[in-house]
């Protein structure tokens, strides 16, 4: 017999073998921290995180005049990007520092709807939905541009990526200088 | 001489900008045909992952080999989490219960998926015992 033991919605986690399933917390829209110890989630228009091994829940956002949702842990685990609807119902993307609680709005006040933030693996960019396109911007705000038209629900993986180290930049710069000198 | 220096500075700025372009790949859903695609940011190439799945809530695994989706394949309005192997196209149903499951998100080691269980109005049942008893 199937039965229900709590209120919806609820965050669960399931092993990819399909055999181990565990309730995590009452809430929705989970996002793992990079160390796998925490899961950020939305509950009652606020952002929380839970250390699921200890069932320890910590509130992240606390402004009752906003509706916060769609949390996404940064790759370094220090920040969470999320969507917040302001008093007139327009959603913008914010980033909050987990330690200090300081939140910063990254998107402008043009009236566009910004949804589903998603960090690049190196933490330099945030992809998001806006006006039927996937766009990216600097993770500190600014330099917004369209990446994919007629698209939604971005999910960013580091696969096939390469690390861009200072050494890479020096090499690239040196190559350009050599080409100029040859020319 | 000034022109040469200016040209070098411009080339330097361009070079640094090009090298610093975002890399990796982004999975997404097309709002035109509702299919799943992956765009390789290095090449700009877009690849359609599956021809017959109108899914939502896409999550690309950290190793880039699989996609988790929330999809109603039976057409009864009940969404389940499915896994698609990108290279082979093989897929399997990960969850199976009478409640909607959304927002799949891969754990950093790609061994677990967190998701949201939400009400499914058409069914009068509940979360399976296997879920409830594993708290």
Interface residues (C-beta under 8 A of the other chain):
Chain A: X1 X2 X3 X4 X5 X8 X9 X10 X11 X12 X13 X14 X15 X16 X18 X20 X21 X22 X23 X24 X27 X28 X29 X30 X31 X32 X33 X34 X35 X36 X39 X118 X120 X121 X122 X124 X125 X127 X132 X134 X136 X147 X148 X150 X151 X152 X153 X154 X155 X156 X157 X158 X159 X160 X161 X162 X164 X168 X169 X172 X173 X175 X176 X177 X180
Chain B: X7 X8 X11 X12 X15 X16 X18 X19 X20 X22 X23 X24 X25 X26 X27 X28 X29 X30 X31 X32 X37 X39 X40 X41 X42 X46 X56 X57 X58 X59 X60 X61 X62 X63 X64 X65 X67 X81 X83 X94 X95 X97 X98 X99 X101 X102 X103 X105 X106 X107 X108 X109 X110 X111 X112 X113 X114 X115 X116 X117 X118 X119 X125 X126 X127 X128 X129 X130 X131 X132 X134 X135
